[in-house]
Every structure is written in C-alpha cells, then in structure tokens.
Amino acid sequence: MKKTLIALSLSLTLVWSCAEKDTTAPPAPVVDPIESPTPRLRASVTGSAEFGATIKISGAASDVTATADKFTARWRAEVEFTKDATNTLSVTATDVAGNVSEATVVTVVQASPQASSIKLSLTAPLAKAGELVGLSARVLDQYGHEMPDAQVPFESAPALA
C-alpha cells in the first residue's frame, strides 16, 4: 500500500485601497440679488453652488438648509427675516465629503411698511362754477405701495365762496 501525501497551500492576499480623501472646500455659494430694504418678512432666496452641496443660511429669524441640484447646481430656500431689523445672511456650501466653503455674506434690511406720503387727486379734472369737486387721498408707504387700510384724518377749512 502506497501512501500519497497531498499538500495544500492557501495564499491570502489583502489589497488595501488607498484613495485620497477629498479635503478641498467647495467655492463659496453664489446668492442671487435680494430686494433690500424689503417690506416682506419672508423671501425665496436663490443661487448656485457646487453640484449636490448642502447650503446653510444663517443670520435671519432662523437657520435654513437647502441642497444644490445635482445637475444644475441651483438651489432655493425660503428665508424668514427678523422684523424691522438688518438681517446679515451667511451662506455656506458643504460638499459630500463634509468640506465647508467660505461664507457668502448678504445684508437684507427688513422694514415694515409705514405711511410716508399722501397722494391727493381731484375726482374731476375740470370743474365749472358751482359744481362740487371731490378730493381723494391715497396713502403710500416708503416703498411707493398704496396702503388701502391706512387712516387719513382731514380737517376742513371754511368753504370758498
């Protein structure tokens, strides 16, 4: 009887993948122009940033986040302003590797509408002697918008005869 010796050899090879970690911050996000001063307490803030980046907006009534589109790099966020204050918005982009960009700083002044002028107009452009002509008043705010609910007190002078 012959004995056969079978030798079995196992070889284990480990391959480590050494990919470089992304440590480069994305460029600062671009913020589209925002009306300032504004009577609005809430506005849609838009802009562009690195594709797929998370956008963080702070400095308003509350912090807001948005995501830059993976195809267009455009982003949009609804921001609520602090009433009757200067809102200094700090907008940053964070890429998928967690790198944070420099901040883009935008100042938005929120000012509640206040009556600033009265526009008077005659109800008829021409009048003949003895006809009554009315005078209408419109109250405008500092932005030139009509304030239909504003009260306008009048004092009458003696009638001209």
Number of C-alpha atoms within 10 A of each C-alpha: 3 4 5 6 6 6 6 6 5 6 6 5 6 6 6 6 6 6 6 6 7 11 11 12 16 20 17 19 26 19 18 12 11 15 13 14 17 18 18 16 15 16 14 10 16 17 16 21 26 26 19 20 28 20 25 20 23 17 20 21 15 11 13 16 17 17 21 24 17 12 8 12 16 20 25 18 17 14 21 19 24 18 17 15 15 17 20 16 20 17 22 24 32 24 22 14 12 15 14 21 21 15 17 16 17 15 16 19 20 21 20 17 18 15 18 11 13 14 10 11 12 12 12 10 7 8 11 7 5 7 8 10 13 10 10 11 14 17 20 19 17 15 15 12 13 17 14 9 8 13 11 10 6 7 5 6 6 6 5 4 4
